[in-house]
Amino acid sequence: MKLGIARKGLIVVAVPLIFQLLFLLTLAFFLWDNFEKMRVETHARNVLFSLNEIYSSVRDAATSLASYKSNHDDQALNVYDRKVVQVKKQLKHLKRVVSERYAEISESDRKKDMHLVDRIEIAVAKVEGLLEECKQNLMSGNQFVAMGSMPVLFKVADKISVWSDELRQRYEQKDEQAPKKQMQRNMNITIIVLGGTLINIAIGIGFALFFGRTISNRLIVLADNSDRLAKGLELNPPIDGNDEINELDKSFRKMSEELKAAQEEQKALTASAVASEERTRSVIENMPIGIVIIDAENRIESLNPQAEQMFGADTEKLLGHPLSEILPSHQSQEVKKKTNEIRKGSGPSAVTLAGDSEALRVTGESFPAELHVSKFSTQEGKHFLVTVQDVTERHEMEKLKREFVSMVSHDLRTPLTAVQGTLDLLEEDTYGELTEQGHKRVKVANESVDRLINLINDLLDIEKMEAGKMRLEAKPTSLLKILNNSIESVRTFAERHQVSLELKIDEDIIVAADRDRVIQVVVNLLSNAVKFSPAESLVTVAAEKDGAFALVRVIDRGRGIPKEHVDSLFQRFKQVKAADGARKKGTGLGLAICKAIVESHNGSISIRSEEGKGSEFYFTLPLS
C-alpha cells in the first residue's frame, strides 16, 4: 500500500486522536456508571431519610396526644394535626422514591420494597385511625376508652417498626457499601485517566519518531545525493518506500541520468564545435580569396593569410586600423555606406560592390579587386565579413579576349564578305550553269557564311557594348513605323515557317529611341518567336503606353520555356534545348544584345512563359 507523506502525517495525527476518542468514550462510560451508582446510593439515602421522617412524625404525633392527655394543651393538638399531615406527605414521598427504577435495583427487589411500603402505608393509616380515635376520646373526656386502644396501637406500631427495619436494613446495607464502592470507582477512573493519557502520549511520540526518522533519514540521503551530483560522484543506493520522497528520489535519479546524457552530448557537441571551428579556420586560412573581418566602426579585427599576402602586411600591423588603410578612400566610404545599410536593415544582408573596385597594398600600390560585404553576429555583437578577390589576372584575360575577338572579327569579316559575294555569283550562274546539286551546295555554303557574318556582327556589337563604344542616336521616333518595319523584315522568314504575324497598337506612340537598334531588338524577338512556333500558329506584336514608358510585347504560341532556363536566357551563348533534343540554329547572343540595347535606352526587358503554352517577351522604352 502506497503511503504518502501527507497520509503518514495524517496517521501520526489520527491514531492518537482515535485512541483519545476511545479513551474519552471509556472514561465517559465509567463516569456515567459512577453517576448511576451515585443515584442509587442517593436513592437509598432518600428511602432511609423518608423512613426516619415517617417514624419521627408518627412518634411526635403520639407524643403530642400523650402531652394533651396530661396537660390538655391545645397547642399539643395542633402539633398532632400537623404531624399527621406530614406523615401522609412523607408516605407519598417514600412511595414515589421506592417506585423509581434503577439498573442497579432488580425488578423483584423493587416490587418487594413497594410491597413493604404498601404494608407500612396501611399500618400507618391504621395508626392514624387509632390516634384519631384516641384524640376524640381524650377530647370528650373518655380517657379510659382512649387508653383501651393503646395495646392495638402498640401492636400496629411494632409491625410498622418491623417492616421499616426490614426496608431500612436493605438500604442501610447499600448505604454502608457506598463509600467503599465510590472510592474504588474513583480509583479506577483515576487509573484510567492517567493510563490513557500516558498511552496516548506514548503512541503520539512513537509514531512521530518512527515517521520522522524515516522521512528525515531519507531527506538526508537526498541532500547527500545533491552534493554527490554536484561533485560528479556516484549516487547513494535508491531510497526505499513508495511515498513522495521515493518519487522525488526517482525523479532525481532520472534527472541525474539525463544530466549525464546531456553532459555527454555537450562534450560531443563541444568536440564537434571545436572540430568544426578548426575546419572553418583551416578553410578560411586556405581560401584563395582574402577575408577581412571588421567591426561596426569599420575597424579591422582580423585577416586570413591570403589577405595578409594580398595586402603585404601582418594582421598585427593592421589590427584595429580603419578599413581605409587597405581600400581607397572612395571604396572605403562605399563599404561604410553598405555596412550602415545592412546594420539598419534598410538593405540586403549581403552585397557585392558594383563597378570597378580597387584595393591598396601597404606599399600604396593599388590593384583591381572584387569586394563582397556580408553581416554576421556573435555573442560579442555584430561584425562584417569583407571578401577581397584580386582580379588582376581576370582583367588581363578579359582584355586579351576583347582584343582577340576584335582582331578575329575584323580579320574574318572582309574575307567572309568576299566569299559570300563569290557564292552569290555562283548561285546566279555567273561562272557557268550549275547542276541542281551544285545549287544546293552553294545555298548551304551561303547560309553558313551568312551565319558566320551574323555571329561576327553580334560579337562586335557585344564588344562595343562592353567597351562602352556603342553609340545610340536616341530621338523621337514613331513606334508604329518601327514595329511595321520589323514585321516586314521577318515576314518572309515567317511565311517559310508557315507562321502568321499580327500587330496590335491602338495609337501611334512616339518614343525616344535609336530606330535601327530598336528594330534590331524587335526583329530578334520576332525571329525567335517564329523559330519556336508550330506551323499554322500566330505571333502577335502589341504595344501600349505604360506610364512614362512604352510597353512592347512579342507573344508566341510555341512550346514555352522551362522555369529553370528563364533566368539564363539573357546571358551570352545561352540557348534553350527543346524537349525532343533538337536545338534551333542561332549564336546564343541575340537576347544578350537585345538586353544591352534596351537597357542602354534606360528601359528593361523580361519574359513571361509557361511550358507548353507559349512565351511573351516584353520590353519598355521611354516616351519622347
Secondary structure, DSSP 8 states (H G I E B T S, - for coil): ----HHHHHHHHHHHHHHHHHHHHHHHHHHHHHHHHHHHHHHHHHHHHHHHHHHHHHHHHHHHHHHHHHHH--HHHHHHHHHHHHHHHHHHHHHHHHHH---TTS-HHHHHHHHHHHHHHHHHHHHHHHHHHHHHHHHHHT-HHHHHHTHHHHHHHHHHHHHHHHHHHHHHHHHHHHHHHHHHHHHHHHHHHHHHHHHHHHHHHHHHHHHHHHHHHHHHHHHHHHHHHHHHT--------SSSHHHHHHHHHHHHHHHHHHHHHHHHHHHHHHHHHHHHHHHHHHH-SSEEEEE-TT-BEEEE-HHHHHHHTS-HHHHTT-BGGGTS-HHHHHHHHHHHHHHHHTSS-SEEE--S-EEEE-TTS-EEEEEEEEEEEEETTEEEEEEEEEE-HHHHHHHHHHHHHHHHHHHHHHHHHHHHHHHHHHHHTTTTS---HHHHHHHHHHHHHHHHHHHHHHHHHHHHHHHHT------EEEEHHHHHHHHHHHHHHHHHHTTEEEEEEESS--EEEE-HHHHHHHHHHHHHHHHHTS-TTEEEEEEEEEETTEEEEEEE--SS---HHHHTTTTSTT-----TTS------S-HHHHHHHHHHHTT--EEEEE-TTS-EEEEEEEEB-
